[in-house]
Structure formats: C-alpha cells, structure tokens
C-alpha cells in the first residue's frame, strides 16, 4: 500500500478482509515532511518516526518499507 500514512484505513480494511501479507511503503514525501518539521524544531524526529511506524503496524501491515529502516535497526540493536 502506497503511500502508507494516507491509506492506513485501506491497510486496516485489507487486513480485515484478506489473509495475505500486507506491505506498506512510507513514501519520500512522508519522510521529507517529517525531516523538515524536525529540522525546524516543530517535532521530535525519533518520536514521530516511531509513531508513524507503529501506526503502520497497528493498521495491519506485515512489512514496512521505510527510509528510516537503517536508523530504526541501529537504535533497536543498542
């Protein structure tokens, strides 16, 4: 499902109606908006990053493709 954040309701509908893995893609615009807001001091980047990823999972995604994948993996390892 692309873009991920804009279609969380679609992800949930898919999860409720089909029995196949669901992948969600965090598009570059979603990533860029978060980075820009963090750079301006409007949001905490880490908090919002995790909030978005958790929203994908809560909606029903089995796989999340994100520009934050490397950062999250490094944080989870430490």
Buried (B, 14 or more C-beta within 10 A) or exposed (E): BEBBBEBBEBBBEBBEEEEEEBBBBBBEEBBEBBBEBBEEEEBEBEEBBBEBBEBBEEBBBEEBBBBBEEEBEEEEEE
